[in-house]
Amino acid sequence: MSAKAEALYDLYDCGRLDGRYSTSELMVMLGIRHRTMIPNYSVSGVLYRKRYLFERVDDEPISKALAAEWDKTRKQILEQ
């Protein structure tokens, strides 16, 4: 049984790139309760809370393991 892959989104806050996050991370960060809201906002191009824009990074979702590795490496770079 393989791990379920999760899509990544670039998050823009008032037009400025804030970072690249998984659907789960965005749900926690922004208090979004329904998983389908993020892809719906991304496809429509409508701002969430008149502030946030979600832009899907790739049509191919990444695995949870790769997302965890990406996050670990990103945090290490930011701490330097």
Backbone as JSON Lines, residues from 0, in Angstrom:
{"i":0,"aa":"M","n":[0.84,-1.18,0.0],"ca":[0.0,0.0,0.0],"c":[0.89,1.24,0.0]}
{"i":1,"aa":"S","n":[0.72,2.1,-0.95],"ca":[1.56,3.3,-1.06],"c":[0.93,4.46,-0.3]}
{"i":2,"aa":"A","n":[1.81,5.4,0.08],"ca":[1.34,6.6,0.78],"c":[0.56,7.48,-0.2]}
{"i":3,"aa":"K","n":[-0.5,8.07,0.3],"ca":[-1.31,8.95,-0.54],"c":[-0.53,10.23,-0.84]}
{"i":4,"aa":"A","n":[-0.5,10.6,-2.09],"ca":[0.23,11.8,-2.51],"c":[-0.6,13.04,-2.22]}
{"i":5,"aa":"E","n":[0.1,14.13,-1.96],"ca":[-0.57,15.38,-1.65],"c":[-0.01,16.49,-2.53]}
{"i":6,"aa":"A","n":[-0.89,17.3,-3.08],"ca":[-0.49,18.38,-3.98],"c":[0.17,19.51,-3.2]}
{"i":7,"aa":"L","n":[1.02,20.26,-3.89],"ca":[1.65,21.44,-3.32],"c":[1.09,22.69,-3.98]}
{"i":8,"aa":"Y","n":[1.01,23.74,-3.2],"ca":[0.5,25.03,-3.69],"c":[1.44,26.14,-3.27]}
{"i":9,"aa":"D","n":[1.67,27.09,-4.17],"ca":[2.33,28.34,-3.8],"c":[1.26,29.22,-3.17]}
{"i":10,"aa":"L","n":[1.57,29.8,-2.03],"ca":[0.63,30.67,-1.33],"c":[1.08,32.11,-1.5]}
{"i":11,"aa":"Y","n":[0.2,32.93,-2.05],"ca":[0.47,34.37,-2.2],"c":[-0.39,35.12,-1.2]}
{"i":12,"aa":"D","n":[0.24,35.97,-0.43],"ca":[-0.45,36.79,0.57],"c":[-0.39,38.23,0.09]}
{"i":13,"aa":"C","n":[-1.54,38.77,-0.29],"ca":[-1.61,40.14,-0.84],"c":[-0.66,40.32,-2.02]}
{"i":14,"aa":"G","n":[-0.58,39.3,-2.87],"ca":[0.24,39.37,-4.07],"c":[1.7,39.01,-3.88]}
{"i":15,"aa":"R","n":[2.13,38.74,-2.66],"ca":[3.53,38.42,-2.38],"c":[3.65,36.93,-2.06]}
{"i":16,"aa":"L","n":[4.62,36.25,-2.68],"ca":[4.81,34.82,-2.44],"c":[5.21,34.59,-0.99]}
{"i":17,"aa":"D","n":[4.41,33.8,-0.3],"ca":[4.68,33.48,1.11],"c":[5.44,32.17,1.24]}
{"i":18,"aa":"G","n":[5.16,31.2,0.37],"ca":[5.84,29.92,0.44],"c":[5.09,28.85,-0.31]}
{"i":19,"aa":"R","n":[5.62,27.64,-0.24],"ca":[5.04,26.49,-0.91],"c":[4.6,25.49,0.16]}
{"i":20,"aa":"Y","n":[3.33,25.12,0.13],"ca":[2.77,24.31,1.19],"c":[1.87,23.21,0.63]}
{"i":21,"aa":"S","n":[1.73,22.15,1.42],"ca":[0.79,21.09,1.07],"c":[-0.63,21.52,1.45]}
{"i":22,"aa":"T","n":[-1.6,20.79,0.97],"ca":[-2.99,21.08,1.3],"c":[-3.21,21.04,2.81]}
{"i":23,"aa":"S","n":[-2.65,20.02,3.46],"ca":[-2.81,19.88,4.91],"c":[-2.21,21.06,5.67]}
{"i":24,"aa":"E","n":[-1.04,21.5,5.24],"ca":[-0.4,22.65,5.9],"c":[-1.24,23.91,5.74]}
{"i":25,"aa":"L","n":[-1.76,24.13,4.55],"ca":[-2.59,25.31,4.32],"c":[-3.87,25.27,5.15]}
{"i":26,"aa":"M","n":[-4.45,24.1,5.28],"ca":[-5.67,23.97,6.08],"c":[-5.41,24.38,7.53]}
{"i":27,"aa":"V","n":[-4.29,23.94,8.09],"ca":[-3.95,24.29,9.47],"c":[-3.61,25.77,9.59]}
{"i":28,"aa":"M","n":[-2.76,26.26,8.69],"ca":[-2.3,27.65,8.74],"c":[-3.44,28.65,8.64]}
{"i":29,"aa":"L","n":[-4.39,28.36,7.75],"ca":[-5.44,29.34,7.45],"c":[-6.8,28.98,8.04]}
{"i":30,"aa":"G","n":[-6.86,27.9,8.8],"ca":[-8.12,27.51,9.43],"c":[-9.18,27.04,8.45]}
{"i":31,"aa":"I","n":[-8.74,26.38,7.39],"ca":[-9.67,25.88,6.37],"c":[-10.15,24.5,6.81]}
{"i":32,"aa":"R","n":[-11.45,24.31,6.83],"ca":[-12.03,23.06,7.33],"c":[-12.27,22.02,6.25]}
{"i":33,"aa":"H","n":[-12.48,22.44,5.03],"ca":[-12.82,21.51,3.95],"c":[-11.67,21.43,2.95]}
{"i":34,"aa":"R","n":[-11.14,20.23,2.79],"ca":[-9.98,19.97,1.93],"c":[-10.21,20.43,0.48]}
{"i":35,"aa":"T","n":[-11.43,20.38,0.0],"ca":[-11.7,20.72,-1.4],"c":[-11.66,22.23,-1.67]}
{"i":36,"aa":"M","n":[-11.68,23.04,-0.63],"ca":[-11.69,24.49,-0.84],"c":[-10.42,24.98,-1.53]}
{"i":37,"aa":"I","n":[-9.27,24.42,-1.16],"ca":[-8.0,24.9,-1.71],"c":[-7.92,24.65,-3.21]}
{"i":38,"aa":"P","n":[-8.16,23.43,-3.7],"ca":[-8.14,23.25,-5.16],"c":[-9.21,24.06,-5.88]}
{"i":39,"aa":"N","n":[-10.37,24.24,-5.25],"ca":[-11.43,25.04,-5.88],"c":[-11.01,26.49,-6.04]}
{"i":40,"aa":"Y","n":[-10.43,27.06,-5.01],"ca":[-9.94,28.44,-5.1],"c":[-8.79,28.54,-6.11]}
{"i":41,"aa":"S","n":[-7.94,27.53,-6.13],"ca":[-6.81,27.54,-7.06],"c":[-7.28,27.54,-8.52]}
{"i":42,"aa":"V","n":[-8.22,26.68,-8.84],"ca":[-8.73,26.58,-10.21],"c":[-9.46,27.86,-10.62]}
{"i":43,"aa":"S","n":[-10.25,28.42,-9.71],"ca":[-11.04,29.61,-10.04],"c":[-10.22,30.89,-10.05]}
{"i":44,"aa":"G","n":[-9.11,30.9,-9.3],"ca":[-8.28,32.11,-9.22],"c":[-8.84,33.17,-8.29]}
{"i":45,"aa":"V","n":[-9.88,32.81,-7.53],"ca":[-10.49,33.75,-6.58],"c":[-9.64,33.79,-5.31]}
{"i":46,"aa":"L","n":[-9.51,34.98,-4.72],"ca":[-8.74,35.12,-3.48],"c":[-9.52,34.56,-2.3]}
{"i":47,"aa":"Y","n":[-8.84,33.82,-1.45],"ca":[-9.44,33.33,-0.22],"c":[-9.33,34.42,0.83]}
{"i":48,"aa":"R","n":[-10.43,34.76,1.45],"ca":[-10.52,35.86,2.43],"c":[-10.03,37.18,1.84]}
{"i":49,"aa":"K","n":[-10.24,37.34,0.54],"ca":[-9.85,38.56,-0.19],"c":[-8.37,38.89,0.0]}
{"i":50,"aa":"R","n":[-7.56,37.86,0.24],"ca":[-6.16,38.08,0.56],"c":[-5.22,37.02,-0.01]}
{"i":51,"aa":"Y","n":[-5.6,35.75,0.08],"ca":[-4.71,34.65,-0.26],"c":[-5.04,34.05,-1.62]}
{"i":52,"aa":"L","n":[-3.99,33.83,-2.41],"ca":[-4.13,33.16,-3.7],"c":[-3.39,31.84,-3.63]}
{"i":53,"aa":"F","n":[-4.05,30.76,-4.04],"ca":[-3.44,29.43,-4.1],"c":[-3.13,29.12,-5.56]}
{"i":54,"aa":"E","n":[-1.89,28.74,-5.82],"ca":[-1.49,28.38,-7.18],"c":[-0.85,27.0,-7.14]}
{"i":55,"aa":"R","n":[-1.51,26.04,-7.76],"ca":[-0.98,24.67,-7.74],"c":[0.36,24.63,-8.46]}
{"i":56,"aa":"V","n":[1.31,23.97,-7.83],"ca":[2.67,23.95,-8.35],"c":[2.83,22.99,-9.51]}
{"i":57,"aa":"D","n":[2.24,21.82,-9.41],"ca":[2.46,20.78,-10.41],"c":[1.2,19.95,-10.55]}
{"i":58,"aa":"D","n":[0.96,19.46,-11.74],"ca":[-0.19,18.6,-11.94],"c":[-0.01,17.24,-11.28]}
{"i":59,"aa":"E","n":[1.24,16.86,-11.05],"ca":[1.53,15.59,-10.41],"c":[1.73,15.82,-8.92]}
{"i":60,"aa":"P","n":[0.89,15.22,-8.07],"ca":[1.08,15.38,-6.63],"c":[2.33,14.64,-6.16]}
{"i":61,"aa":"I","n":[2.87,15.07,-5.04],"ca":[4.05,14.4,-4.5],"c":[3.64,13.52,-3.34]}
{"i":62,"aa":"S","n":[4.5,12.59,-3.01],"ca":[4.2,11.69,-1.9],"c":[4.42,12.41,-0.57]}
{"i":63,"aa":"K","n":[3.82,11.88,0.47],"ca":[3.99,12.47,1.8],"c":[5.46,12.4,2.23]}
{"i":64,"aa":"A","n":[6.15,11.33,1.85],"ca":[7.56,11.19,2.21],"c":[8.4,12.28,1.56]}
{"i":65,"aa":"L","n":[8.14,12.55,0.29],"ca":[8.88,13.61,-0.41],"c":[8.54,14.98,0.16]}
{"i":66,"aa":"A","n":[7.28,15.2,0.51],"ca":[6.87,16.47,1.11],"c":[7.57,16.67,2.45]}
{"i":67,"aa":"A","n":[7.67,15.61,3.24],"ca":[8.35,15.7,4.54],"c":[9.83,15.99,4.35]}
{"i":68,"aa":"E","n":[10.46,15.35,3.38],"ca":[11.88,15.59,3.09],"c":[12.1,17.03,2.63]}
{"i":69,"aa":"W","n":[11.21,17.51,1.77],"ca":[11.29,18.9,1.28],"c":[11.2,19.87,2.45]}
{"i":70,"aa":"D","n":[10.24,19.65,3.34],"ca":[10.03,20.54,4.47],"c":[11.24,20.53,5.41]}
{"i":71,"aa":"K","n":[11.81,19.37,5.66],"ca":[12.99,19.25,6.52],"c":[14.17,20.02,5.92]}
{"i":72,"aa":"T","n":[14.42,19.83,4.64],"ca":[15.52,20.51,3.97],"c":[15.3,22.02,3.94]}
{"i":73,"aa":"R","n":[14.09,22.44,3.66],"ca":[13.77,23.87,3.62],"c":[14.01,24.52,4.97]}
{"i":74,"aa":"K","n":[13.59,23.86,6.04],"ca":[13.79,24.4,7.39],"c":[15.27,24.49,7.74]}
{"i":75,"aa":"Q","n":[16.07,23.49,7.32],"ca":[17.51,23.52,7.57],"c":[18.14,24.72,6.88]}
{"i":76,"aa":"I","n":[17.74,24.98,5.66],"ca":[18.29,26.11,4.9],"c":[17.9,27.42,5.56]}
{"i":77,"aa":"L","n":[16.66,27.54,6.0],"ca":[16.19,28.77,6.62],"c":[16.86,29.05,7.95]}
{"i":78,"aa":"E","n":[17.29,28.0,8.66],"ca":[17.93,28.17,9.96],"c":[19.39,28.6,9.84]}
{"i":79,"aa":"Q","n":[19.97,28.5,8.67],"ca":[21.39,28.87,8.48],"c":[21.58,30.35,8.54]}
